[in-house]
Amino acid sequence: MTDLVGQDAPDFTLRDQDGKKVTLSELRGQIVVLVFYPLDWSPVCTDQLNLYQDAMGDFEGQGAVLFGVSVDSAFSHKAFQQHLGIDFPLLADFEPKGEVSRKYGMYYDDRGHAARGFVVVDPEGKVKHSHKSPSPLEIPAASLILEAIG
C-alpha cells in the first residue's frame, strides 16, 4: 500500500444509502473521516458502526463528518442503517466493486471486500491519517480516530 498521508486524497463519487451522490472534492473545507469496513450485516461490522454512532457527538465536536464505506449496495446499506439506527451515511463502493477502497489501500483482493480501517481527510483535501487494521476482526477504536482528527 502506498502511503497516502500528506498527499491529495483520491477523489471519488459514490452513492449513499439513499442513492444520493457523495463526491469527496465537494466536501472541501470539512474534516472527512472515511471508515472502511468489510460487509454489512456481519457481527463485527455491526459492532464497529454502533461504536462510531455512539461517538458521533465527539466526531461532530471536532468538526468531522463521518462516512462508512463498504462494497455493499446502497439498498443493503439502507436496510443495515435502519436496522442499526445509525444516522451517518454509508457509501456503496459497489460497482466497480471496491474501486475506492483500492485507491485508499483498503481492499482485500483475495477476499473481495474492504479492509477494516479509516482515513482522515483534512479540510484542504489532503490525507491527514490512514489506518488499516492488521486483522479484519480488529475494530479501530473511536478514540484512535478522534486522536487522528485532532
C-alpha positions in Angstrom: 0.0 0.0 0.0 1.3 3.4 -0.9 1.4 5.8 2.0 -1.2 8.5 1.1 -0.5 10.7 4.2 0.3 14.2 3.1 -1.0 13.6 -0.5 -4.2 14.7 -2.1 -7.0 12.3 -1.2 -8.1 10.3 -4.2 -11.4 11.9 -5.3 -14.5 9.8 -5.8 -18.2 9.9 -6.2 -20.2 7.1 -4.5 -23.9 6.8 -3.8 -25.1 6.7 -0.2 -27.8 4.6 1.3 -30.5 6.9 -0.2 -29.0 6.9 -3.7 -27.6 10.4 -3.3 -24.2 11.0 -4.9 -21.4 12.0 -2.5 -18.3 13.5 -4.0 -15.2 13.9 -1.8 -14.0 17.1 -3.5 -17.3 18.7 -2.8 -16.7 18.3 0.9 -13.6 20.5 0.9 -13.5 22.8 3.9 -14.5 20.0 6.2 -12.7 17.2 8.0 -13.9 14.0 6.4 -13.5 10.6 8.1 -13.8 7.6 5.8 -14.5 4.5 7.8 -13.8 1.3 5.8 -15.5 -1.9 6.8 -15.8 -5.3 5.1 -19.6 -6.0 4.8 -23.0 -5.0 6.1 -24.7 -7.5 8.4 -21.6 -9.2 9.8 -21.4 -9.2 13.6 -18.0 -7.3 13.8 -19.1 -4.6 11.3 -22.3 -4.2 13.3 -20.3 -3.6 16.5 -17.9 -1.2 14.6 -20.7 1.0 13.2 -22.6 1.1 16.5 -19.4 2.1 18.3 -19.0 5.1 15.9 -22.6 6.0 16.2 -22.2 6.2 20.0 -19.2 8.6 19.4 -20.9 10.9 16.8 -21.1 13.8 19.2 -17.4 13.6 19.7 -16.7 13.5 16.0 -19.1 16.4 15.4 -17.5 18.3 18.3 -14.2 18.1 16.4 -15.9 19.3 13.2 -15.6 16.0 11.4 -18.1 14.3 9.1 -18.1 10.5 9.0 -18.9 8.2 6.2 -18.9 4.4 6.3 -17.6 2.7 3.1 -18.0 -0.9 2.1 -18.6 -2.9 -1.1 -22.3 -3.5 -0.4 -25.1 -1.9 -2.5 -26.9 1.2 -1.5 -30.0 -1.0 -0.9 -28.2 -3.2 1.6 -26.7 0.0 3.3 -30.2 1.4 3.7 -31.6 -1.7 5.4 -28.4 -2.0 7.5 -28.5 1.6 8.5 -32.2 1.4 9.5 -31.6 -1.9 11.4 -28.8 -0.4 13.4 -30.4 3.0 13.9 -27.3 4.9 12.8 -27.5 8.3 11.1 -24.2 8.8 9.4 -24.1 8.0 5.6 -23.0 4.6 4.3 -21.3 4.8 0.9 -21.6 2.0 -1.7 -18.2 1.1 -3.1 -20.2 -1.4 -5.2 -19.6 -1.0 -8.9 -16.9 -1.3 -9.9 -16.5 -3.3 -6.8 -14.0 -1.9 -4.3 -12.6 0.8 -6.6 -12.5 3.5 -3.9 -11.3 1.0 -1.3 -8.4 0.0 -3.6 -7.4 3.7 -4.2 -7.1 4.1 -0.4 -5.2 0.8 0.1 -8.2 -0.7 2.0 -9.2 -3.7 -0.2 -8.5 -7.4 0.1 -8.5 -8.8 -3.5 -8.3 -12.4 -2.1 -11.5 -11.8 0.0 -13.4 -9.5 -2.3 -14.2 -6.8 0.4 -12.8 -3.7 2.0 -10.4 -3.9 4.9 -11.3 -2.5 8.3 -9.7 0.9 8.8 -10.1 4.6 8.4 -8.8 7.6 6.6 -8.9 11.2 7.8 -9.0 13.9 5.1 -8.2 17.4 6.1 -10.2 20.5 5.0 -7.7 21.1 2.1 -8.4 17.6 0.7 -5.1 16.1 1.9 -4.9 12.7 3.7 -4.0 13.5 7.3 -4.0 10.0 8.7 -4.6 6.4 7.4 -5.0 3.3 9.5 -5.6 -0.2 8.3 -6.3 -2.8 11.0 -3.9 -5.7 10.9 -6.9 -8.1 11.1 -10.5 -7.8 9.8 -11.6 -8.7 13.4 -9.8 -5.6 14.9 -12.1 -2.6 15.2 -10.3 0.8 15.2 -11.4 2.5 18.4 -13.3 5.7 18.2 -10.6 7.3 20.4 -8.0 6.3 17.7 -10.0 8.2 15.1 -10.5 11.2 17.4 -6.8 11.3 18.1 -6.1 11.2 14.3 -8.5 14.1 13.7 -7.0 16.3 16.5 
